[in-house]
Amino acid sequence: IGATQNVWLWFPLRFLLGFSVIPLYVLSEVWMIALAPPYARGRFMGVYTSIISLGFALGPATLAVVGTQGWPPFIVGIVAFLVCGLFVFSVSARLPAFHDDEQQGTVRRFLPVAPTLLLAVVVAAGFETAMMSLLPSYGRAFAIGEAEMATLLTVFIVGNFALQVPLGLLADRWNARGVMLLCAVMAIVGCALLPIILGTSAQWPVVFFWGAFAY
């Protein structure tokens, strides 16, 4: 992508990038769920999600430092992928394997078992993609600079980093369904408030807590 300015070529390249990256999230979450003890799964997944969020936050924060022109942002991304690949390679022998045929299945078989879960995954993926890709462009309609919008996106993700563990503890001790409902309602509230608070000092705390609940 960094080597060409052909926007039509960017579309298939971005598709291939997503095609190769998303399975990493799926596999890592499956491994984490398998490794975490059931009584503390919420806490383990909270820590896991916080670490992922920290990585996400470093992305727009990096853009605010190195800018969006030329090779520097691409080099940062390439190096990050190489480093992460080395981490995965170094622990690959210790990751849980899945050989039980009962654990195999298809989306068609899974859909009637957990339709709400699959719908939540679709909504979450769409929300995350829209935030990462479109929030900086959305801010330009409010005459907000590129660097400030990148910083705001970082604050959004840092909110997720800061509050995932408390939300995980709440899910373990209270009710996972209730926590999910609370997060869904607060995510909707954040969406409704965004055009009102964008460009004001209220944008920073609102976006922080919006990120925490939405993720």
TORBANU-710412 format. One line per field, with one value per atom (N, C-alpha, C): x negated, y, z; atom name; residue number from 1. Coordinates in Angstrom, 1 decimal. Atoms other than C-alpha are relative to their C-alpha. Layout:
N
xx: [X; ...]
yy: [Y; ...]
zz: [Z; ...]
a: [CA; ...]
k: [NUM; ...]
This chain:
215
xx: [-0.8; 0.0; -0.9; 0.9; -2.9; -0.7; 0.8; -4.5; 0.8; -0.8; -1.6; 1.0; -1.0; 0.7; 1.3; -1.1; 3.2; 1.2; -1.0; 6.4; 0.8; -0.8; 8.1; -0.7; 0.7; 5.3; 0.0; -0.1; 5.6; 1.2; -1.2; 9.1; -0.3; 0.4; 7.9; -1.1; 1.1; 4.8; 0.5; -0.6; 6.8; 0.8; -0.8; 9.1; -0.9; 1.0; 6.1; -0.6; 0.6; 4.7; 1.0; -1.0; 8.0; 0.2; -0.2; 8.3; -1.1; 1.1; 4.9; -0.1; 0.1; 5.1; 1.1; -1.1; 8.6; -0.1; 0.1; 7.9; -1.0; 0.9; 5.1; 0.8; -0.8; 7.7; 0.8; -0.9; 10.0; -0.8; 0.8; 7.2; -0.5; 0.5; 5.8; 1.1; -1.1; 9.2; 0.4; -0.3; 9.8; -1.0; 1.1; 6.4; 0.2; -0.2; 7.1; 1.1; -1.1; 10.5; -0.3; 0.4; 9.0; -0.9; 1.0; 6.2; 0.5; -0.5; 8.2; 0.9; -0.9; 9.8; 1.4; -1.3; 13.6; 0.4; -0.4; 14.0; -0.6; 0.6; 11.8; -0.1; 0.1; 12.4; 0.2; -0.2; 13.8; -1.2; 1.2; 10.7; -1.1; 1.0; 8.4; 0.2; -0.3; 10.2; -0.1; 0.1; 10.3; -1.5; 1.4; 6.5; -0.5; 0.4; 6.1; 0.5; -0.6; 8.5; -0.7; 0.8; 6.6; -1.3; 1.3; 3.3; 0.2; -0.3; 4.9; 0.3; -0.4; 6.4; -1.2; 1.2; 3.0; -0.7; 0.5; 1.7; 0.7; -0.8; 4.6; -0.2; 0.2; 4.0; -1.3; 1.3; 0.4; 0.1; -0.1; 1.5; 0.3; -0.2; 3.2; -1.0; 1.0; 0.8; -1.3; 1.1; -2.0; 0.2; -0.3; -0.3; -0.1; 0.1; -0.1; -1.5; 1.4; -3.9; -0.7; 0.7; -5.2; 0.7; -0.8; -2.4; 0.6; -0.7; -0.5; -0.6; 0.7; -2.9; -1.2; 1.2; -5.5; -0.1; 0.2; -7.0; 0.0; 0.1; -7.4; 1.2; -1.0; -3.9; 0.1; 0.0; -4.1; -1.1; 1.1; -7.5; 0.3; -0.4; -6.2; 1.0; -0.9; -3.3; -0.7; 0.7; -5.6; -0.8; 0.8; -8.0; 0.8; -0.9; -5.1; 0.4; -0.5; -3.8; -1.2; 1.1; -7.3; -0.3; 0.2; -7.8; 1.1; -1.1; -4.4; -0.1; 0.2; -5.1; -1.1; 1.1; -8.3; 0.6; -0.6; -6.3; 0.8; -0.9; -3.7; -0.9; 0.9; -6.5; -0.7; 0.7; -8.3; 0.8; -0.9; -5.3; 0.9; -1.0; -3.6; 0.0; 0.0; -4.7; 0.8; -0.7; -2.9; 1.5; -1.4; 0.4; 0.9; -0.9; 3.4; 0.4; -0.4; 4.3; 1.5; -1.4; 7.9; 0.1; -0.1; 8.3; 1.3; -1.3; 11.7; 1.0; -0.9; 14.1; 1.3; -1.2; 17.0; -0.2; 0.3; 15.3; 0.0; 0.0; 15.4; 1.4; -1.3; 18.3; 0.0; -0.1; 19.5; 0.9; -0.8; 21.1; 1.5; -1.4; 24.4; 0.5; -0.4; 24.4; 0.1; 0.2; 23.4; 1.1; -1.0; 26.0; 1.2; -1.2; 29.1; -0.3; 0.3; 27.2; -0.2; 0.3; 26.0; 0.2; -0.2; 27.6; -0.3; 0.3; 27.3; -1.5; 1.5; 23.6; -0.6; 0.6; 22.9; 0.4; -0.5; 25.0; -0.9; 0.8; 23.0; -1.4; 1.3; 19.7; 0.1; -0.2; 21.0; 0.0; -0.1; 22.0; -1.3; 1.3; 18.7; -1.0; 1.0; 16.6; 0.3; -0.4; 18.6; -0.3; 0.2; 18.3; -1.5; 1.4; 14.6; -0.6; 0.5; 13.9; 0.4; -0.5; 16.0; -0.8; 0.7; 14.2; -1.5; 1.4; 10.7; -0.2; 0.2; 11.3; 0.6; -0.8; 13.8; 0.0; 0.0; 13.5; -0.9; 0.8; 10.6; 0.7; -0.6; 12.5; 1.3; -1.2; 15.7; -0.4; 0.5; 13.7; -0.3; 0.3; 12.7; 1.2; -1.2; 16.3; 0.3; -0.1; 16.1; -1.2; 1.2; 12.9; -1.0; 1.0; 10.8; -1.2; 1.2; 7.2; -0.2; 0.3; 5.8; -0.7; 0.7; 3.5; 0.9; -0.9; 6.2; 1.0; -0.9; 8.5; -0.7; 0.7; 5.8; -0.2; 0.1; 5.3; 1.3; -1.3; 9.0; 0.3; -0.2; 9.1; -0.9; 0.8; 6.2; 0.7; -0.7; 8.2; 1.2; -1.1; 11.2; -0.5; 0.5; 9.0; -0.6; 0.5; 7.3; 1.1; -1.1; 10.7; 0.3; -0.2; 11.1; -1.1; 1.1; 7.6; 0.2; 0.0; 8.3; 1.1; -1.2; 11.7; 0.4; -0.3; 11.7; -0.1; 0.1; 10.5; 1.1; -1.2; 13.1; 1.3; -1.2; 15.8; -0.1; 0.2; 14.4; 0.3; -0.3; 14.5; 1.5; -1.4; 18.1; 0.8; -0.7; 19.1; -0.2; 0.2; 17.6; 0.8; -0.6; 19.2; 1.5; -1.4; 22.5; 0.7; -0.7; 24.0; -0.5; 0.6; 22.4; 1.0; -1.1; 25.7; 0.3; -0.2; 26.3; -1.1; 1.2; 22.8; 0.1; -0.1; 23.3; 1.1; -1.1; 26.6; -0.4; 0.5; 25.1; -1.0; 1.0; 22.2; 0.7; -0.7; 24.6; 0.8; -0.8; 26.8; -1.0; 1.0; 23.7; -0.6; 0.6; 22.3; 0.9; -1.0; 25.5; 0.1; 0.1; 25.4; -1.2; 1.2; 21.9; 0.1; -0.2; 22.9; 0.9; -0.9; 25.7; -0.6; 0.6; 23.5; -1.1; 1.2; 20.6; 0.2; -0.1; 21.9; 0.3; -0.3; 22.9; -1.3; 1.1; 19.6; -1.3; 1.2; 17.1; -0.5; 0.6; 14.8; 0.1; -0.1; 15.6; -0.9; 0.8; 13.7; 0.6; -0.7; 16.3; -0.3; 0.3; 15.1; -0.9; 1.0; 12.2; 0.6; -0.5; 14.0; 1.1; -1.1; 17.1; -0.6; 0.6; 14.9; -0.7; 0.7; 12.8; 1.0; -0.9; 15.8; 0.8; -0.6; 17.5; -0.8; 0.8; 14.5; 0.0; 0.0; 14.5; 1.3; -1.2; 18.2; 0.2; -0.3; 18.3; -0.8; 0.8; 15.5; 0.4]
yy: [-1.2; 0.0; 1.2; -1.2; 2.4; 0.2; -0.1; 1.7; 0.5; -0.4; 2.8; 1.1; -1.1; 5.8; -0.3; 0.5; 3.8; -0.4; 0.2; 4.1; -1.3; 1.2; 1.3; -1.3; 1.1; -1.0; -0.2; 0.0; -0.1; -0.9; 0.8; -1.8; -1.4; 1.5; -5.4; -0.2; 0.2; -4.8; 0.1; -0.2; -3.6; -1.3; 1.2; -6.6; -1.2; 1.1; -9.0; 0.2; -0.3; -7.2; -0.5; 0.4; -7.7; -1.5; 1.5; -11.3; -0.7; 0.7; -12.1; 0.4; -0.4; -10.1; -0.5; 0.3; -10.9; -1.4; 1.3; -14.7; 0.0; -0.1; -13.6; 0.3; -0.4; -12.0; -1.2; 1.2; -15.1; -1.0; 1.0; -17.5; 0.4; -0.5; -15.4; -0.1; 0.0; -15.1; -1.5; 1.4; -18.9; -0.5; 0.5; -19.6; 0.6; -0.6; -17.1; -0.7; 0.6; -18.6; -1.4; 1.3; -22.1; 0.0; 0.0; -21.1; 0.5; -0.7; -19.0; -1.0; 0.9; -20.9; 0.6; -0.5; -20.6; 1.0; -0.9; -18.9; 1.4; -1.3; -16.0; 0.4; -0.3; -15.9; 1.5; -1.4; -12.4; 0.9; -0.7; -11.1; -0.2; 0.3; -12.9; 0.7; -0.7; -11.6; 1.5; -1.5; -8.1; 0.4; -0.4; -8.1; -0.2; 0.2; -9.6; 1.1; -1.1; -7.0; 1.3; -1.2; -4.2; 0.1; 0.0; -5.3; 0.3; -0.2; -5.4; 1.5; -1.4; -2.0; 1.0; -0.8; -0.6; 0.1; 0.0; -1.7; 0.8; -0.8; -0.2; 1.5; -1.4; 3.1; 0.5; -0.5; 3.2; 0.3; -0.3; 3.2; 1.5; -1.4; 6.6; 0.9; -0.8; 7.9; 0.2; 0.0; 7.0; 0.9; -0.9; 8.8; 1.5; -1.4; 11.9; 0.5; -0.3; 11.7; 0.0; 0.1; 10.5; 0.6; -0.5; 11.9; -1.1; 1.0; 10.2; 0.0; -0.1; 11.1; -0.9; 0.7; 8.9; -1.4; 1.4; 5.6; -0.1; 0.2; 6.3; -0.8; 0.8; 5.1; -1.4; 1.4; 2.0; -0.8; 0.7; 1.1; -0.4; 0.3; 1.4; -1.3; 1.1; -1.0; -1.3; 1.2; -3.5; -0.5; 0.4; -3.6; -0.6; 0.5; -4.1; -1.4; 1.3; -7.1; -1.0; 1.0; -8.7; -0.3; 0.3; -8.3; -0.9; 0.9; -9.8; -1.4; 1.3; -12.6; -0.8; 0.6; -13.4; -0.5; 0.4; -13.5; -1.3; 1.2; -16.0; -1.2; 1.1; -18.1; -0.6; 0.5; -18.3; -0.8; 0.7; -19.6; -1.0; 0.9; -21.7; -1.4; 1.4; -25.0; -0.2; 0.1; -24.2; 0.4; -0.4; -23.0; -1.2; 1.2; -25.3; -0.4; 0.6; -27.6; -0.5; 0.5; -28.6; -1.1; 1.2; -32.1; -0.7; 0.6; -33.0; 0.3; -0.2; -33.5; 0.8; -0.7; -32.2; 1.5; -1.4; -28.8; 0.6; -0.5; -28.6; 0.3; -0.3; -27.0; 1.1; -1.1; -24.4; 1.1; -1.2; -21.0; -0.4; 0.4; -22.6; -0.8; 0.8; -25.0; 0.8; -0.8; -22.4; 1.1; -1.1; -19.7; -0.3; 0.2; -21.4; -0.1; 0.2; -22.0; 1.3; -1.3; -18.5; 1.2; -1.1; -16.0; 1.4; -1.3; -13.1; 0.3; -0.1; -13.7; 0.4; -0.3; -13.7; 1.4; -1.3; -10.6; 1.1; -0.9; -8.9; 0.1; 0.0; -9.9; 0.9; -0.8; -8.4; 1.5; -1.4; -5.1; 0.5; -0.5; -4.9; 0.2; -0.2; -5.5; 1.2; -1.2; -2.9; 1.3; -1.2; -0.4; 0.3; -0.2; -1.0; 0.5; -0.4; -0.7; 1.5; -1.4; 2.5; 1.0; -0.9; 4.1; 0.2; 0.0; 3.2; 0.8; -0.5; 4.2; 1.4; -1.1; 7.0; 1.2; -1.0; 8.9; 1.2; -1.2; 11.1; 0.8; -0.7; 11.9; 0.7; -0.6; 12.6; 1.3; -1.2; 15.1; 1.2; -1.1; 17.1; 0.8; -0.8; 18.0; 1.0; -0.9; 19.7; 1.0; -0.8; 21.5; -0.3; 0.5; 19.4; -0.6; 0.4; 18.8; -1.5; 1.4; 15.4; -0.5; 0.5; 15.2; -0.1; 0.0; 16.1; -1.2; 1.2; 13.4; -1.3; 1.2; 10.9; -0.2; 0.0; 11.8; -0.4; 0.3; 11.6; -1.5; 1.4; 8.1; -0.8; 0.6; 7.2; 0.0; -0.1; 8.4; -1.0; 1.0; 6.3; -1.4; 1.3; 3.2; -0.2; 0.0; 4.1; -0.3; 0.3; 4.1; -1.5; 1.4; 0.5; -0.7; 0.6; -0.3; 0.2; -0.3; 1.4; -0.8; 0.5; -0.1; -1.5; 1.3; -3.6; -1.0; 0.9; -5.3; 0.2; -0.2; -3.6; -0.6; 0.6; -4.6; -1.5; 1.4; -8.1; -0.5; 0.4; -8.3; 0.1; -0.1; -7.0; -1.1; 1.2; -9.7; -1.2; 1.2; -12.4; 0.0; -0.1; -11.1; 0.3; -0.4; -9.7; -0.9; 0.8; -10.9; 0.4; -0.3; -11.1; 0.6; -0.5; -10.5; 1.4; -1.4; -7.4; 0.9; -0.9; -6.0; 0.2; -0.2; -6.6; 1.0; -0.9; -4.8; 1.4; -1.3; -1.9; 0.6; -0.5; -1.6; 0.4; -0.3; -1.7; 1.3; -1.3; 1.1; 1.2; -1.1; 3.2; 0.3; -0.2; 2.6; 0.9; -0.7; 3.9; 1.5; -1.4; 7.0; 0.7; -0.7; 7.7; 0.4; -0.4; 7.6; 1.2; -1.1; 10.0; 1.3; -1.2; 12.4; 0.5; -0.3; 12.4; 1.3; -1.3; 15.2; 1.2; -1.1; 17.3; 0.5; -0.4; 17.2; 0.1; -0.1; 17.0; 1.4; -1.3; 20.0; 0.8; -0.7; 20.9; -0.8; 0.6; 20.1; -1.3; 1.2; 17.5; -1.3; 1.1; 15.3; -1.0; 0.9; 13.9; -1.0; 1.1; 12.3; -0.8; 0.8; 11.3; -1.1; 1.0; 9.5; -1.0; 1.0; 7.9; -1.1; 0.9; 6.3; -0.8; 0.6; 5.6; -1.2; 1.1; 3.6; -1.2; 1.1; 1.6; -0.9; 0.8; 0.6; -0.6; 0.5; 0.2; -1.3; 1.2; -2.3; -1.2]
zz: [0.0; 0.0; 0.0; 0.0; 0.8; -1.3; 1.2; -2.5; -1.2; 1.1; -4.7; 0.4; -0.2; -5.0; -0.8; 0.8; -7.1; 1.0; -1.0; -5.0; -0.3; 0.3; -6.9; 0.4; -0.5; -6.0; 1.5; -1.4; -2.4; 0.5; -0.4; -2.2; 0.1; -0.2; -2.9; 1.0; -0.9; -0.9; 1.5; -1.3; 2.1; 0.4; -0.1; 1.6; 0.5; -0.3; 1.7; 1.4; -1.3; 4.7; 1.1; -1.0; 6.7; 0.0; 0.1; 5.4; 0.8; -0.7; 6.9; 1.5; -1.4; 10.1; 0.9; -0.8; 11.4; 0.6; -0.6; 11.9; 1.2; -1.2; 14.3; 1.3; -1.2; 16.6; 0.4; -0.3; 16.3; 0.8; -0.6; 17.1; 1.4; -1.3; 20.0; 1.0; -0.9; 21.6; 0.4; -0.3; 21.3; 0.9; -0.9; 22.9; 1.4; -1.3; 25.7; 0.8; -0.7; 26.5; 0.4; -0.3; 26.4; 1.2; -1.1; 28.8; 1.3; -1.2; 31.2; 0.8; -0.8; 34.2; 0.0; 0.2; 34.0; 1.1; -1.1; 37.4; -0.1; 0.2; 36.3; -1.4; 1.4; 32.6; -0.3; 0.3; 32.7; 0.3; -0.3; 34.4; -1.0; 1.0; 32.0; -1.3; 1.3; 29.0; 0.1; -0.2; 30.5; -0.1; 0.1; 30.8; -1.5; 1.4; 27.3; -0.9; 0.8; 25.8; 0.3; -0.4; 27.7; -0.8; 0.6; 26.2; -1.5; 1.4; 22.7; -0.2; 0.1; 23.3; 0.0; 0.0; 24.2; -1.3; 1.3; 20.9; -1.0; 0.9; 19.1; 0.2; -0.3; 20.9; -0.5; 0.5; 19.8; -1.4; 1.4; 16.2; -0.3; 0.3; 16.0; 0.7; -0.7; 18.6; -0.8; 0.8; 16.3; -1.2; 1.1; 13.4; 0.4; -0.4; 15.5; 0.1; -0.1; 15.9; -1.4; 1.3; 12.5; -1.2; 1.1; 10.4; -0.9; 0.9; 7.5; -1.4; 1.3; 4.7; -0.1; 0.3; 3.1; 0.7; -0.5; 4.4; 1.5; -1.5; 8.2; 0.6; -0.6; 9.2; -0.4; 0.5; 7.0; 0.6; -0.6; 8.4; 1.4; -1.4; 12.0; 0.0; 0.1; 11.0; -0.4; 0.5; 9.2; 1.2; -1.2; 12.2; 1.1; -1.1; 14.6; -0.3; 0.4; 12.6; 0.1; -0.1; 12.4; 1.5; -1.4; 16.2; 0.6; -0.6; 17.0; -0.6; 0.5; 14.6; 0.7; -0.8; 16.5; 1.3; -1.2; 19.7; -0.1; 0.2; 18.3; -0.3; 0.4; 16.8; 1.3; -1.2; 20.2; 0.9; -1.0; 22.1; -0.7; 0.7; 19.3; 0.5; -0.5; 20.8; 1.3; -1.3; 24.1; -0.1; 0.2; 22.6; -0.1; 0.0; 23.1; -1.4; 1.3; 20.2; 0.2; 0.0; 19.3; -1.0; 0.8; 18.1; 0.1; -0.2; 19.4; -1.2; 1.2; 16.4; 0.5; -0.5; 18.6; 0.0; 0.0; 18.6; -1.4; 1.4; 14.8; -0.4; 0.4; 13.1; -1.1; 1.0; 10.6; 0.5; -0.4; 10.8; -0.1; 0.2; 9.5; 1.2; -1.1; 12.4; 1.3; -1.2; 14.9; 0.1; 0.1; 13.8; 0.9; -0.9; 15.4; 1.5; -1.4; 18.6; 0.7; -0.7; 19.3; -1.0; 1.0; 16.8; 0.6; -0.6; 19.3; 0.1; -0.1; 19.8; -1.4; 1.4; 16.0; -0.4; 0.3; 15.6; 0.7; -0.8; 18.4; -0.6; 0.7; 16.6; -1.2; 1.3; 13.3; 0.4; -0.4; 15.1; 0.5; -0.6; 17.1; -1.1; 1.0; 14.0; -0.9; 0.8; 12.0; 0.7; -0.8; 14.8; 0.1; -0.2; 15.3; -1.4; 1.4; 11.5; -0.3; 0.2; 11.3; 0.8; -0.8; 14.2; -0.5; 0.4; 13.0; -1.3; 1.4; 9.4; -0.2; 0.4; 9.5; 1.0; -1.0; 12.8; -0.4; 0.4; 11.6; -1.2; 1.1; 8.4; 0.5; -0.6; 10.4; 0.7; -0.7; 12.5; -0.9; 0.9; 9.5; -0.4; 0.3; 8.9; 1.1; -1.1; 12.3; 0.0; 0.1; 11.2; 1.1; -1.0; 13.7; -0.8; 0.6; 12.7; 0.0; 0.1; 11.7; 1.3; -1.2; 14.7; 1.2; -1.1; 17.2; -0.1; 0.2; 15.7; 0.3; -0.3; 15.9; 1.5; -1.5; 19.6; 0.6; -0.5; 20.2; -0.2; 0.2; 18.7; 1.0; -1.0; 21.0; 1.3; -1.3; 24.0; 0.0; 0.1; 22.8; 0.3; -0.3; 22.8; 1.4; -1.3; 26.0; 1.1; -0.9; 27.7; 0.1; 0.0; 26.6; 0.8; -0.7; 28.0; 1.5; -1.5; 31.4; 0.7; -0.7; 32.1; -0.3; 0.3; 30.6; 1.2; -1.2; 33.8; 1.0; -0.8; 36.0; -0.5; 0.6; 33.6; 0.0; -0.1; 33.5; 1.4; -1.4; 37.3; 0.3; -0.2; 37.2; -0.6; 0.7; 34.7; 0.8; -0.8; 37.0; 1.2; -1.3; 40.2; -0.1; 0.0; 39.0; -1.0; 1.0; 35.7; -1.4; 1.3; 32.3; -1.0; 0.9; 30.5; 0.3; -0.5; 32.6; -0.4; 0.4; 31.9; -1.5; 1.4; 28.2; -0.4; 0.3; 28.2; 0.4; -0.5; 30.2; -1.1; 0.9; 27.7; -1.3; 1.2; 24.7; 0.1; -0.2; 26.1; 0.0; -0.1; 26.9; -1.3; 1.4; 23.4; -0.9; 0.8; 21.9; 0.5; -0.5; 24.2; -0.5; 0.5; 23.1; -1.5; 1.4; 19.4; -0.1; 0.1; 20.1; 0.4; -0.5; 22.0; -0.9; 0.7; 19.5; -0.8; 0.8; 17.1; 0.9; -0.9; 20.1; 0.7; -0.8; 22.0; -0.8; 0.8; 19.1; -0.2; 0.1; 19.1; 1.3; -1.3; 22.8; 1.0; -1.0; 25.9; 0.6; -0.5; 26.8; -0.9; 0.9; 23.9; 0.6; -0.6; 25.9; 1.0; -0.9; 28.9; -0.6; 0.6; 26.8; -0.9; 0.9; 24.2; 0.8; -0.8; 26.9; 0.5; -0.6; 28.6; -1.1; 1.2; 25.2; -0.5; 0.4; 24.2; 0.9; -1.0; 27.4; -0.1; 0.1; 27.1; -1.4; 1.4; 23.3; -0.3; 0.2; 23.2; 0.8]
a: [N; CA; C; N; CA; C; N; CA; C; N; CA; C; N; CA; C; N; CA; C; N; CA; C; N; CA; C; N; CA; C; N; CA; C; N; CA; C; N; CA; C; N; CA; C; N; CA; C; N; CA; C; N; CA; C; N; CA; C; N; CA; C; N; CA; C; N; CA; C; N; CA; C; N; CA; C; N; CA; C; N; CA; C; N; CA; C; N; CA; C; N; CA; C; N; CA; C; N; CA; C; N; CA; C; N; CA; C; N; CA; C; N; CA; C; N; CA; C; N; CA; C; N; CA; C; N; CA; C; N; CA; C; N; CA; C; N; CA; C; N; CA; C; N; CA; C; N; CA; C; N; CA; C; N; CA; C; N; CA; C; N; CA; C; N; CA; C; N; CA; C; N; CA; C; N; CA; C; N; CA; C; N; CA; C; N; CA; C; N; CA; C; N; CA; C; N; CA; C; N; CA; C; N; CA; C; N; CA; C; N; CA; C; N; CA; C; N; CA; C; N; CA; C; N; CA; C; N; CA; C; N; CA; C; N; CA; C; N; CA; C; N; CA; C; N; CA; C; N; CA; C; N; CA; C; N; CA; C; N; CA; C; N; CA; C; N; CA; C; N; CA; C; N; CA; C; N; CA; C; N; CA; C; N; CA; C; N; CA; C; N; CA; C; N; CA; C; N; CA; C; N; CA; C; N; CA; C; N; CA; C; N; CA; C; N; CA; C; N; CA; C; N; CA; C; N; CA; C; N; CA; C; N; CA; C; N; CA; C; N; CA; C; N; CA; C; N; CA; C; N; CA; C; N; CA; C; N; CA; C; N; CA; C; N; CA; C; N; CA; C; N; CA; C; N; CA; C; N; CA; C; N; CA; C; N; CA; C; N; CA; C; N; CA; C; N; CA; C; N; CA; C; N; CA; C; N; CA; C; N; CA; C; N; CA; C; N; CA; C; N; CA; C; N; CA; C; N; CA; C; N; CA; C; N; CA; C; N; CA; C; N; CA; C; N; CA; C; N; CA; C; N; CA; C; N; CA; C; N; CA; C; N; CA; C; N; CA; C; N; CA; C; N; CA; C; N; CA; C; N; CA; C; N; CA; C; N; CA; C; N; CA; C; N; CA; C; N; CA; C; N; CA; C; N; CA; C; N; CA; C; N; CA; C; N; CA; C; N; CA; C; N; CA; C; N; CA; C; N; CA; C; N; CA; C; N; CA; C; N; CA; C; N; CA; C; N; CA; C; N; CA; C; N; CA; C; N; CA; C; N; CA; C; N; CA; C; N; CA; C; N; CA; C; N; CA; C; N; CA; C; N; CA; C; N; CA; C; N; CA; C; N; CA; C; N; CA; C; N; CA; C; N; CA; C; N; CA; C; N; CA; C; N; CA; C; N; CA; C; N; CA; C; N; CA; C; N; CA; C; N; CA; C; N; CA; C; N; CA; C; N; CA; C; N; CA; C; N; CA; C; N; CA; C; N; CA; C; N; CA; C; N; CA; C; N; CA; C; N; CA; C; N; CA; C; N; CA; C; N; CA; C; N; CA; C; N; CA; C; N; CA; C; N; CA; C; N; CA; C; N; CA; C; N; CA; C; N; CA; C; N; CA; C; N; CA; C; N; CA; C; N; CA; C; N; CA; C; N; CA; C; N; CA; C; N; CA; C; N; CA; C; N; CA; C; N; CA; C; N; CA; C]
k: [1; 1; 1; 2; 2; 2; 3; 3; 3; 4; 4; 4; 5; 5; 5; 6; 6; 6; 7; 7; 7; 8; 8; 8; 9; 9; 9; 10; 10; 10; 11; 11; 11; 12; 12; 12; 13; 13; 13; 14; 14; 14; 15; 15; 15; 16; 16; 16; 17; 17; 17; 18; 18; 18; 19; 19; 19; 20; 20; 20; 21; 21; 21; 22; 22; 22; 23; 23; 23; 24; 24; 24; 25; 25; 25; 26; 26; 26; 27; 27; 27; 28; 28; 28; 29; 29; 29; 30; 30; 30; 31; 31; 31; 32; 32; 32; 33; 33; 33; 34; 34; 34; 35; 35; 35; 36; 36; 36; 37; 37; 37; 38; 38; 38; 39; 39; 39; 40; 40; 40; 41; 41; 41; 42; 42; 42; 43; 43; 43; 44; 44; 44; 45; 45; 45; 46; 46; 46; 47; 47; 47; 48; 48; 48; 49; 49; 49; 50; 50; 50; 51; 51; 51; 52; 52; 52; 53; 53; 53; 54; 54; 54; 55; 55; 55; 56; 56; 56; 57; 57; 57; 58; 58; 58; 59; 59; 59; 60; 60; 60; 61; 61; 61; 62; 62; 62; 63; 63; 63; 64; 64; 64; 65; 65; 65; 66; 66; 66; 67; 67; 67; 68; 68; 68; 69; 69; 69; 70; 70; 70; 71; 71; 71; 72; 72; 72; 73; 73; 73; 74; 74; 74; 75; 75; 75; 76; 76; 76; 77; 77; 77; 78; 78; 78; 79; 79; 79; 80; 80; 80; 81; 81; 81; 82; 82; 82; 83; 83; 83; 84; 84; 84; 85; 85; 85; 86; 86; 86; 87; 87; 87; 88; 88; 88; 89; 89; 89; 90; 90; 90; 91; 91; 91; 92; 92; 92; 93; 93; 93; 94; 94; 94; 95; 95; 95; 96; 96; 96; 97; 97; 97; 98; 98; 98; 99; 99; 99; 100; 100; 100; 101; 101; 101; 102; 102; 102; 103; 103; 103; 104; 104; 104; 105; 105; 105; 106; 106; 106; 107; 107; 107; 108; 108; 108; 109; 109; 109; 110; 110; 110; 111; 111; 111; 112; 112; 112; 113; 113; 113; 114; 114; 114; 115; 115; 115; 116; 116; 116; 117; 117; 117; 118; 118; 118; 119; 119; 119; 120; 120; 120; 121; 121; 121; 122; 122; 122; 123; 123; 123; 124; 124; 124; 125; 125; 125; 126; 126; 126; 127; 127; 127; 128; 128; 128; 129; 129; 129; 130; 130; 130; 131; 131; 131; 132; 132; 132; 133; 133; 133; 134; 134; 134; 135; 135; 135; 136; 136; 136; 137; 137; 137; 138; 138; 138; 139; 139; 139; 140; 140; 140; 141; 141; 141; 142; 142; 142; 143; 143; 143; 144; 144; 144; 145; 145; 145; 146; 146; 146; 147; 147; 147; 148; 148; 148; 149; 149; 149; 150; 150; 150; 151; 151; 151; 152; 152; 152; 153; 153; 153; 154; 154; 154; 155; 155; 155; 156; 156; 156; 157; 157; 157; 158; 158; 158; 159; 159; 159; 160; 160; 160; 161; 161; 161; 162; 162; 162; 163; 163; 163; 164; 164; 164; 165; 165; 165; 166; 166; 166; 167; 167; 167; 168; 168; 168; 169; 169; 169; 170; 170; 170; 171; 171; 171; 172; 172; 172; 173; 173; 173; 174; 174; 174; 175; 175; 175; 176; 176; 176; 177; 177; 177; 178; 178; 178; 179; 179; 179; 180; 180; 180; 181; 181; 181; 182; 182; 182; 183; 183; 183; 184; 184; 184; 185; 185; 185; 186; 186; 186; 187; 187; 187; 188; 188; 188; 189; 189; 189; 190; 190; 190; 191; 191; 191; 192; 192; 192; 193; 193; 193; 194; 194; 194; 195; 195; 195; 196; 196; 196; 197; 197; 197; 198; 198; 198; 199; 199; 199; 200; 200; 200; 201; 201; 201; 202; 202; 202; 203; 203; 203; 204; 204; 204; 205; 205; 205; 206; 206; 206; 207; 207; 207; 208; 208; 208; 209; 209; 209; 210; 210; 210; 211; 211; 211; 212; 212; 212; 213; 213; 213; 214; 214; 214; 215; 215; 215]
